[in-house]
Amino acid sequence: MSEDKNSFLTRAESLSTRAREMSGQELLMLGVSQVAYCRTVMQDGTEMVAIHAADGTPMAIAEDEASALNAILEHEMVPALLQ
């Protein structure tokens, strides 16, 4: 793995850890350009995965969770897990 990718993953893991302890308002203040989350949706009768910015703005739709996660990481964003 390249050093740039290692550095990015380290930053992402750190931010992801901090994000788990943040309130909804704090996540919004973190910035929509840094954090994204996924939600399962139905589109034309097919289950898909919608990608949303931290403020809930829809950004994209992927065929599955793995594709959604890859898209988030490719755009140098941090995926947030919803509970």
C-alpha positions in Angstrom: 0.0 0.0 0.0 1.4 3.4 -0.9 2.4 5.9 1.7 -0.3 8.4 0.5 -3.0 5.7 1.0 -1.6 4.7 4.4 -1.6 8.4 5.5 -5.2 8.8 4.2 -6.4 5.6 6.0 -4.7 6.8 9.2 -6.5 10.2 9.0 -9.8 8.5 8.1 -9.5 6.0 11.0 -8.8 8.9 13.4 -11.7 11.0 12.1 -14.0 8.0 12.1 -13.1 7.2 15.8 -13.8 10.9 16.7 -17.0 10.9 14.7 -18.5 8.1 16.7 -18.4 10.3 19.8 -19.8 13.4 18.1 -23.4 14.7 18.4 -25.4 15.2 15.2 -24.8 18.9 15.3 -21.0 18.4 15.7 -21.0 16.1 12.7 -22.8 18.8 10.6 -20.1 21.3 11.7 -17.4 18.8 10.6 -18.3 19.6 7.0 -20.2 17.9 4.3 -17.0 17.6 2.2 -15.4 15.3 4.7 -18.0 12.8 6.0 -20.5 10.6 4.1 -22.9 7.9 5.1 -24.9 5.3 3.3 -28.6 4.3 3.5 -30.4 1.4 1.8 -33.1 2.7 -0.6 -35.4 1.2 -3.2 -35.1 2.6 -6.8 -37.3 1.2 -9.5 -38.0 -1.9 -7.4 -34.3 -2.6 -6.8 -32.6 -2.3 -3.5 -29.7 0.2 -3.9 -27.4 2.1 -1.5 -27.7 5.9 -1.4 -24.7 8.0 -0.4 -25.4 11.1 1.6 -23.2 14.0 2.8 -23.1 14.6 6.6 -26.0 17.1 6.3 -28.2 14.5 4.6 -27.8 15.8 1.1 -28.0 12.9 -1.4 -24.8 12.6 -3.4 -24.9 9.3 -5.3 -26.5 5.8 -5.6 -24.4 2.6 -5.7 -25.4 -1.0 -6.5 -24.1 -2.3 -3.1 -22.4 -1.3 0.1 -18.9 -2.2 -1.1 -19.3 0.0 -4.2 -20.7 2.9 -2.0 -17.8 2.6 0.4 -15.3 2.6 -2.4 -16.9 5.7 -3.9 -16.7 7.5 -0.6 -13.0 6.6 -0.1 -12.1 7.5 -3.7 -13.4 11.0 -3.1 -11.2 11.2 0.1 -14.2 11.3 2.4 -14.7 9.4 5.6 -17.6 6.9 5.8 -19.7 7.3 9.0 -21.6 4.2 10.3 -25.2 4.8 11.3 -26.5 3.0 14.3 
